[in-house]
Amino acid sequence: MNQILSGVVPVLAPAAWAVRVRYGAVAVTTVLGVASVVVTVAVWFLGRWVEGERWPGLLGLVELAVLLLSVVVSLRAEDGPRCAAAAWTACGAVALWLTRFAFVEGPADTLTLFGFGSTLSLPAVLTGLYLRGLDEGRRKAVAEAKRAQRLELAHDLHDFVAHDVSGMVAQAQAGAYLAGIDPAGAAEMFQRIEQAGQRALASLDRTVQLLRSEEGAGRGPQPGLAALAEVAERFTATGGAEVRLELPEGPVPREVESTVHRIVVESLTNVRRHAPAARTVEVRARRGGGRLELTVTNDGRAPAPSGRPRRGGGSGLPGLVARVEALDGSLEAGPYQRDAWRVTAVLPLEDVGAGPAQA
């Protein structure tokens, strides 16, 4: 009869594993550990096993493997007092397994039980803790990657959507003025507003689509220097300041191209918002000494008398500073000469991505 007890835990293990999803790994480990202890106590009263018996020994090894595996799974899945109690129960059952074959007499046998249980349980405990550490590190890495992606998408919204929307506001103000004196010009202005609104909606749709995707795999390449000509042309066509563009010849690293594009778009957006009196914006990007120096200068730092500057600042400039510094570059913005305002950025062209940007 007592030999039949050797199959209790191996038979109970598949059923307990089947309900693991519902009740949790800790509950399963606790049930298996308690069942093993109950079997051990029953063997004490019904008669201990003989070491040479085949089936009790074989099923006993399966039982030990099940208990140790449950400890690993529990420690990997959960944390806290419940998990510790379950692990202690299962490890204690492992240590008491030897008492099914012999009585415990004196400190020597007690030390033998402790050594047997520690030898088998300690690797299982360390393995479970190690796997849990890997899982936590992986979750943190995924969360950080998602956070970085969302911040990047937020910058996209600010740089591109805000640029088009600010242009729409400026054109709407001009259209309202032209409606009374030049209906044809006002109609053309409103057509430009419609085009800018469609571009803003397209940018918004792309960003929302990326936020819905799990990995953002559909994200297209970031705009570079080639797109600045169209940006300058659209800005000038709105009736504001004239953009004079000077771009370098030869290839430029992709990270630098994207950053330069962002800086120019943000600078033009700020000109429209905060310097409506500007008449000329000079955008110059020149290479030299392994660096690319970008300057965006407007001649209307002071707002126009009738202008109403937008209250509150965006997150564009701080975000650009962080992006430029990630490429081992520098960015400064401030007054220039009398009434001008200049944004200056210096970006390295060599070993881009080998420093903090890669990290």
C-alpha positions as a printed Julia matrix, in Angstrom:
359×3 Matrix{Float64}:
   0.0    0.0     0.0
   2.71   2.45    0.91
   4.45   1.84   -2.41
   1.36   3.04   -4.23
   1.84   6.41   -2.56
   5.0    6.94   -4.63
   2.83   7.69   -7.64
   0.64  10.36   -6.04
   2.71  13.4    -6.96
   3.65  12.19  -10.52
  -0.04  11.5   -11.22
  -1.14  14.8    -9.67
   1.44  16.85  -11.6
  -0.25  16.82  -15.08
  -3.6   17.86  -13.61
  -1.99  20.61  -11.55
  -0.03  21.84  -14.58
  -3.25  21.97  -16.63
  -4.83  24.45  -14.19
  -1.64  26.5   -13.85
  -2.95  29.25  -16.13
  -6.07  29.67  -14.01
  -4.66  29.42  -10.5
  -1.05  30.4   -11.05
   2.28  28.63  -10.75
   2.59  29.46   -7.04
  -0.64  27.65   -6.19
   0.44  24.6    -8.21
   3.82  24.49   -6.47
   2.17  24.77   -3.07
  -0.25  21.94   -3.84
   2.52  19.65   -5.11
   4.76  20.46   -2.15
   1.98  19.79    0.38
   1.05  16.56   -1.42
   4.65  15.39   -1.27
   4.88  16.15    2.46
   1.6   14.3     3.09
   2.92  11.27    1.22
   6.13  11.35    3.28
   4.19  11.49    6.55
   1.92   8.64    5.37
   4.97   6.52    4.59
   6.25   7.13    8.12
   3.11   5.55    9.58
   2.52   2.81    6.98
   6.1    1.65    6.78
   9.21   2.99    5.14
  10.37   1.88    1.72
  13.28  -0.39    1.05
  16.13   1.16   -0.91
  16.3   -1.72   -3.36
  12.66  -1.42   -4.45
  12.48  -0.31   -8.06
   9.21   1.56   -8.53
   9.25   3.69   -5.37
  12.75   4.84   -6.23
  11.98   5.54   -9.9
   8.73   7.38   -9.21
  10.44   9.18   -6.37
  13.01  10.62   -8.8
  10.17  11.78  -11.05
   8.54  13.39   -8.01
  11.74  15.25   -7.14
  12.07  16.48  -10.72
   8.45  17.72  -10.69
   8.96  19.59   -7.41
  12.18  21.23   -8.54
  10.66  22.22  -11.88
   7.68  23.76  -10.12
  10.06  25.81   -7.95
  11.81  27.14  -11.05
   8.5   28.04  -12.73
   7.12  29.72   -9.6
  10.18  31.85   -8.95
  10.28  32.9   -12.56
   6.57  33.78  -12.74
   5.93  35.56   -9.45
   7.49  37.35   -6.52
   6.51  38.02   -2.93
   5.63  36.13    0.25
   3.32  33.64   -1.49
   6.03  32.65   -3.91
   8.59  32.29   -1.09
   6.21  30.12    0.93
   5.52  27.88   -2.05
   9.24  27.5    -2.8
  10.0   26.68    0.86
   7.22  24.07    0.88
   8.46  22.34   -2.26
  12.13  22.49   -1.19
  11.2   21.13    2.23
   9.36  18.26    0.57
  12.51  17.52   -1.43
  14.62  17.43    1.71
  12.14  15.15    3.52
  11.98  12.69    0.65
  14.94  10.7     2.04
  13.04  10.0     5.28
  10.78   7.64    3.33
  13.66   5.14    3.37
  15.23   5.6     6.8
  14.67   7.06   10.24
  16.32  10.32   11.22
  18.57   9.57   14.16
  20.8   12.26   15.54
  22.39  15.4    14.16
  24.29  13.51   11.46
  21.1   12.35    9.73
  19.6   15.82   10.08
  22.68  17.31    8.43
  22.41  14.71    5.68
  18.82  15.72    4.98
  19.8   19.42    4.92
  22.67  18.76    2.54
  20.52  16.62    0.24
  17.76  19.23    0.09
  20.18  22.12   -0.42
  22.1   20.33   -3.16
  18.95  19.77   -5.19
  16.96  22.9    -4.29
  19.62  25.59   -4.5
  20.24  25.19   -8.28
  16.49  25.25   -8.89
  16.07  28.42   -6.82
  18.98  30.17   -8.53
  17.73  29.13  -11.96
  14.25  30.51  -11.25
  15.62  33.8    -9.94
  17.97  34.1   -12.91
  15.16  33.52  -15.42
  12.98  36.05  -13.61
  15.79  38.59  -13.82
  16.06  37.98  -17.55
  12.32  38.42  -17.98
  12.31  41.66  -16.0
  15.23  42.98  -17.99
  13.47  42.09  -21.21
  10.26  43.79  -20.08
  12.16  46.92  -19.1
  13.97  46.96  -22.44
  10.69  46.62  -24.33
   9.05  49.34  -22.22
  12.0   51.66  -22.78
  11.95  50.99  -26.52
   8.22  51.75  -26.68
   8.73  54.91  -24.64
  11.52  56.06  -26.94
   9.37  55.34  -29.98
   6.44  57.29  -28.57
   8.7   60.24  -27.79
  10.01  60.08  -31.33
   6.48  60.08  -32.69
   5.62  63.01  -30.43
   8.52  64.92  -31.95
   7.22  63.99  -35.4
   3.84  65.45  -34.55
   5.39  68.63  -33.22
   7.86  69.1   -36.06
   5.65  68.34  -39.05
   2.01  68.72  -38.02
   2.66  71.9   -36.03
   4.6   73.32  -38.97
   1.68  72.82  -41.35
  -0.9   74.03  -38.82
   1.04  77.21  -38.09
   1.22  77.84  -41.83
  -2.54  77.37  -42.08
  -3.09  79.94  -39.31
  -0.86  82.5   -41.02
  -2.52  81.95  -44.39
  -5.98  82.14  -42.86
  -5.13  85.53  -41.37
  -3.84  86.74  -44.72
  -6.86  85.28  -46.52
  -9.26  87.1   -44.23
  -7.47  90.35  -45.08
  -7.41  89.65  -48.83
 -11.07  88.62  -48.99
 -12.2   92.25  -49.08
  -9.63  93.67  -51.5
  -8.48  90.73  -53.65
 -11.01  87.87  -53.87
  -8.88  85.98  -56.38
  -5.83  86.14  -54.11
  -7.96  85.11  -51.15
  -9.28  82.09  -53.07
  -5.71  81.04  -53.89
  -4.74  81.5   -50.26
  -7.61  79.31  -49.08
  -6.56  76.66  -51.57
  -3.11  76.65  -50.0
  -4.74  76.32  -46.59
  -6.59  73.25  -47.86
  -3.36  71.69  -49.13
  -1.58  72.39  -45.84
  -4.5   70.86  -43.94
  -4.31  67.72  -46.08
  -0.58  67.4   -45.38
  -1.19  67.84  -41.66
  -3.92  65.19  -41.71
  -1.66  62.81  -43.63
   1.12  63.28  -41.08
  -1.36  62.76  -38.26
  -2.72  59.59  -39.88
   0.77  58.15  -40.3
   1.64  58.87  -36.69
  -1.59  57.35  -35.35
  -1.04  54.28  -37.51
   2.43  53.87  -36.03
   1.04  54.21  -32.52
  -1.46  51.44  -33.25
   1.18  49.06  -34.59
   3.03  46.81  -32.16
   6.55  47.34  -33.43
   6.2   50.31  -35.72
   7.49  48.18  -38.59
   5.65  50.27  -41.18
   7.55  53.39  -40.33
   9.05  54.96  -43.42
  12.42  56.67  -43.78
  12.81  60.05  -42.12
  13.0   63.09  -44.43
  16.46  64.44  -45.15
  18.16  67.36  -46.85
  16.44  66.76  -50.18
  13.06  67.53  -48.62
  14.19  70.94  -47.36
  13.77  72.53  -50.79
  10.05  71.73  -50.75
   9.76  72.93  -47.15
  11.42  76.24  -48.05
   9.25  76.63  -51.13
   6.03  76.04  -49.2
   7.1   78.43  -46.45
   7.87  81.18  -48.95
   4.64  80.54  -50.88
   2.52  81.25  -47.81
   3.37  84.91  -48.13
   5.66  85.1   -45.14
   9.41  85.42  -45.1
  11.54  84.38  -48.05
  13.67  81.32  -47.34
  17.17  81.28  -48.81
  18.53  77.77  -48.75
  22.14  76.66  -49.03
  22.85  72.94  -48.71
  26.17  71.06  -48.77
  27.3   68.87  -51.62
  28.07  65.22  -51.2
  26.55  62.53  -48.98
  25.64  63.21  -45.35
  24.94  60.53  -42.73
  21.28  59.65  -42.43
  21.09  60.6   -38.75
  22.55  64.03  -39.5
  20.19  64.56  -42.44
  17.14  63.78  -40.35
  18.33  66.02  -37.52
  19.07  68.94  -39.86
  15.62  68.58  -41.39
  14.02  68.69  -37.95
  16.01  71.76  -36.91
  15.05  73.67  -40.05
  11.36  72.76  -39.76
  11.28  73.73  -36.09
  13.1   76.99  -36.78
  10.69  77.95  -39.58
   7.75  77.09  -37.36
   9.11  79.35  -34.64
   9.67  82.15  -37.15
   6.02  81.99  -38.15
   4.86  81.9   -34.54
   7.15  84.34  -32.82
   8.68  86.52  -35.55
   5.89  87.51  -37.97
   7.87  90.64  -38.93
  10.66  88.57  -40.48
  11.15  89.06  -44.19
  14.13  86.78  -44.85
  15.22  83.46  -43.39
  18.67  82.21  -44.35
  19.29  78.49  -44.01
  22.91  77.52  -44.51
  24.4   74.07  -44.04
  28.15  73.89  -44.67
  30.62  71.11  -44.07
  34.15  71.54  -42.87
  36.64  69.84  -40.61
  34.58  66.67  -40.35
  31.56  68.64  -39.13
  28.36  70.06  -40.55
  27.47  73.55  -39.36
  23.84  74.59  -39.77
  22.62  78.15  -39.23
  19.05  79.37  -39.52
  18.88  83.18  -39.29
  15.8   85.37  -39.52
  15.76  89.17  -39.57
  12.63  89.71  -37.52
  13.35  88.69  -33.94
  11.0   91.31  -32.51
   7.28  90.57  -33.03
   5.27  92.82  -35.26
   3.27  95.55  -33.48
  -0.04  93.91  -34.39
   1.15  90.39  -33.84
  -0.09  88.23  -31.02
   2.6   85.73  -30.17
   1.44  82.29  -29.13
   1.49  81.77  -25.37
   3.34  78.8   -24.01
   6.17  76.99  -25.65
   6.32  73.64  -27.31
   8.74  70.83  -26.72
  10.52  71.29  -30.03
  13.71  73.08  -29.03
  14.49  70.93  -25.93
  13.85  67.83  -27.99
  16.2   69.06  -30.7
  18.91  69.81  -28.14
  18.66  66.26  -26.8
  18.74  64.82  -30.31
  21.77  66.89  -31.32
  23.64  66.03  -28.13
  22.94  62.36  -28.75
  24.95  62.75  -31.96
  27.82  64.4   -30.05
  26.85  67.77  -31.48
  25.77  71.12  -30.07
  22.84  73.46  -30.64
  22.44  77.09  -29.62
  19.68  79.62  -30.24
  19.63  83.32  -29.41
  19.7   86.92  -30.62
  21.99  87.76  -33.5
  23.15  91.25  -34.46
  20.42  93.85  -33.98
  16.97  92.39  -34.58
  17.87  88.96  -35.88
  17.62  85.52  -34.31
  19.92  82.65  -35.14
  19.84  78.92  -34.49
  23.25  77.27  -34.8
  23.87  73.55  -34.76
  27.18  71.75  -35.19
  27.0   68.03  -36.01
  29.89  65.62  -36.53
  30.01  63.84  -39.88
  32.44  61.11  -38.84
  31.66  58.13  -36.57
  28.02  59.14  -36.24
  26.25  56.54  -34.1
  29.42  55.25  -32.47
  28.89  57.25  -29.29
  25.85  57.99  -27.18
  23.52  57.81  -30.14
  24.2   54.11  -30.51
  23.58  53.54  -26.83
